[in-house]
Amino acid sequence: MRVHARRFYNFAGLEMFKAKCRPAIWEPIFAVAVGQRFTPHLLYAVADAFSDRSVPSTIARAMLGAVRQELRWAGAGIVRRGRSSV
């Protein structure tokens, strides 16, 4: 899930923040589901369990963040290509 969800959530930022608190132990959290696919219903349930706001608001915020990241990546690619052709 982390591989696909990193476009929508900053796991690295969360881990850096938690490391500043110097926890004595790290406790992993697992999402367990029946079946082989991560369904929209399951995604909704996970978002509801870990969010401090409504699920639609959480999803909208995550999608906006993903679009911003894609634009940054696209802009960086354009800049790199532009510099290399000069």
HUTA-V65876 format. One line per field, one symbol per residue. ss: DSSP state (h for helix, s for strand, l for the rest). A space follows every 50 residues. Layout:
ss = ???
This chain:
ss = lhhhhlllllhhhhhhhhhhlllllllllllllllllllhhhhhhhhhhh llllhhhhhhhhhhhhhhhhhhhhhhhhhhhhhhll
